[in-house]
Amino acid sequence: MHKTEEILVAKQFIADRIENLPTIGLILGSGLGPLADEIENAVTIPYSEIPFFAKSSAVGHANELVIGQLEGRTVAAMKGRFHYYEGFTLDDITFPVRVMKALGVENLVLTNACGAINTDFQPGDLMLITDHINLVGTNPLIGPNNDELGTRFPDVSQVYNRELRNIALDVAATQDITLQQGVYAWWSGPTYETPAEIRMIRTLGADAVGMSTVPEALVAVHGHMRVLGISCLTNMACGILDQPLSHDEVIEVAALVREKFIRLVKATVAAI
């Protein structure tokens, strides 16, 4: 569990470098970092400078915290996240969420690039996360609870806030963007899933599968933040199509849907 002192040190380091404290947080997944380039009057802080922050080695992750104005709102955007498959602890992965909360963030928008399991979906679709399945067998809240941060046994009946989801759906309808809805399954990686594993995950009720998002979402809920999750479906999961998977494809498809993704997130931020 995170230590209050470390959170406050990182929070103060960031607060000393910005004029306005953020109220909305964004964690940008593989290939989706360019959304942060839309932020105006931006202050960019490398993760390597922020006390107790880790640094991702994943392709498509810039390792920068960007704070500024987006659609008139003060936001803090992570260009790149940390993954369990990189060898980080779940405390490392979720520490930025704690710092965002300490800075004043109440609404957290989590994005990712992931594989589609639901055969009604196709690469290039965006999916609103309605719920998740944790397939990794661990939880970022394991260990002694810090009662200053949240309750020992948090309710997760609505991890992905219904009100925020409705806002995103209204925005998508207004902009004529097809926004799928579904359940996201968290897979540890770094291997993609086998065809048999995908059949299992579909049977369990997931519509998409990826290697992130769930740890951050759980810690955000523990900290009484409202969470919105948006997935960029970059490929059909293993075994659905008779072709191999590659991270290059993930980055390529994320780039193709970038404009649609940016429009959706910017208008949603404006409406929150």
N, C-alpha and C positions, 0 to 999 in steps of 0.2 A: 504494500500500500504506500502511496506517496506521502512524503513528509511535508507538513505545512510550511516549514522553514524553507525548504528548497523551492517550493511553489512560489512563495513570496519573494525570494531572491530573484528568480527568473522574471516574475511579474514586474518587479520594480525596475529591473534592467531594461525591459521593453518600455514601460511607462515613461521612463526618463527620456526616451528618444522620440516620443510622439506627442502631438498636441491634443488629440481627442481620443478617448478610450473607446474601443470597439464594442458594439452591442450584438454583432452578428459574426460568427466564425465560419470559415470555409476550409475544408480539407480537400485538396484537389488530387485526384487519382492519376494513374498513368496516362500521359499524353494530354491531360486536361489543364495543365498548369497555365497555358496562355490566358485563361480567364483572369488571372491576376494582373495581366498587362492592361486590363480595362480599368484598373483601380487608379483614381486620380489623386494627385498630391500625395503620392505613395512614399512611405518610408520602408526601405527594404533592409532586413537584418538577416545575414547568413545564420543558419542554425549553429554553425561552429562558434559563433560569438555569444550565443545565449547560454547562460549557466544551466547545466544539467540537461540540455537538449542533446539528442542523438543526431546522427547524420545518416541518411539513407544512401545505399549504394545502388538502388534499383534504377534501371534505365527509364528515362522520362520523368525523373524527380529532381528538381533543381535545388532542394535544400535551402529554401529561403522563406522567411516570414514577411509578408507584405501587408502593411497596414495603411489604410487611407479611405477615400470616399468611393463608394460604388452606388450609383443611383440615389445619391443624397444620404446614404447611410454609411456610418463608419464601420468598416469591416476589417477583420484580421484573416488573411488567407495564407494557408500553408501550401507552398509550391513543392509538393512532395511529402510523402508520409513515410513512416517506418513500418516494416513488415515483420511478422513473426518468423518467416522463412529466412530472413537475413541474420537471425541469431539474436535479435533484440529481445529483451524481456518484455512482458506485457506492461510493466511499469514504464519502460522506455517509450513504448508505442503510444501510450495514453497520456504521458506527462504533459504534452502540449494542450490537451483538452482541459486539464486542471488549471494550467496557466491562463488559458482563454477565459475560463470561468472567473478566475481571480481578477482578470482585467475588466470584467463586466459583461462578457458575452452571455446572452441568455438563449439565443437561437443558434444551433449548429447545423450547417449544411454539409453533409458527408457525400462525397462523390467517388466513384470508382469506375474502372474499366473491367468488365467481367464477361463470362461466357453464358450464353443462353441455353437453357435446358428445355424450356417450353417451346415446342415446335411451332406454335402460333406466332412466335417472335422471330425476328431476323436480324442479322448483323446491321448495325447502324441505328437500331431502335434505342430510345431512351426508356428506362423503366423506373417508376416510382417504387421504392421499397416499402412494402406494407408490413412486413414482419421478417424475422430471420430465424435460421436454424444454425446453431453452433455445433459444428462437426469436429472441432479441434480437441475437445476433451479437457479444456482448461478455461479459466475465466479470469479477467483482469482484477476482479475483486477478491480473489483468494488471498488469504493472509489476514493479519490483524486489521480490523476496521478502524479507520480514522473518523471518529464521530463528527469532527469539524467539517468533513467533506460530504458526508452522507450517511444514511442509515445502514445498518448491518445487512438487512434483507430487503433490497429495493424491489418494488413492484415493476415487472416488465410486461404487463399486459398491453401496454401501448408504447413501445419503445419509439416508434416512428409516429410523431405527433399527428393526430387526425386533422387538426385545424391547419397545420402547415401543409399537409398533403392536399387538402381541399384548395388551398391557395394555389399550389403548383398546378393542380388539375384545371382550375379556372384560367390561369395564365396560359397553359398549353392550348386550351380550347380557343382562347382569344387570338393566339398566334398561329393557330392551325398546325400545331405540332402534335404528332401522335405520341402520347405518353402511355406506355404500357404500365401495368401494375402487377407486382408479384412478390414472392418470398425469395429472399437472398440467403444462400447457404455459404457459410464461412469454411473454407478449406485451407489447411496450413500452407500448402505448397512446399518447396518450389516446383515440384513436379505438377504437371497438369493431372487431372483425374483420368483413371482408366475408363474404358467403355463400361465395364461392370460397375465401377463406382458411380458413374453418371446414372446408370439404370437405378441403382440404390437411392441416389439423391432425389431422382424424379419420383420414385415411389414414396419417399418421405414427405414429398409435397413442396419441393423447391422449384422455382421458375428460372433461377440463375445461380451461378456459383462463382465465387471469387476468393481472393486471398487477403482481404482487409476488411475494414469498416466496422465489423461487429465489436471488436475491443473498444474502439472509440465511442461507439454508440452506447455500450453498457456503462462506461465511465461517465459519459455525459448525463445519462439518466440518473445515475447515482448522485450526480451533482445538481440535480433538478434543472437541467437544461432541456429545452425543447429540441428535438432532432428531426431533420428532414434528410432522407436518403435518396440519391438519384444515381442509377447505374447507367453507364454507356455499354450497351451490349455489342462487343467488338467481334465476336465469333460464336459459332454454334459449338457447344461443348463436345468433348471427345466422344466419338462413336455415333453421333447423330449424322454427320456427314463423313464419308470415307476419305478423310484427308488429315494430315498431321497438323498439329497446332504449333504456333510460334509467337514469341513476344513481339516480333517485328510486325506481325499482322495486327496485334492489339494496338500498337502505336499508330499504325497506318489508318485503321478504321476510326480510331479516336480522333485523328486529324480531320478525317472526312466529315465527321458530325460536329466538329468543334463549333462552327458558327451557330448551329441549331442549339447546342448545349449552352453556349454563352448567352444567347437570347433568352432561353428559358430561365437560367439562373439569375440573370440580371433583373428580369421583370419580376421574378419571385421575391428577390431581395427587396425590391422597391415596394412590394405589396405586404411584406411581413410587418 
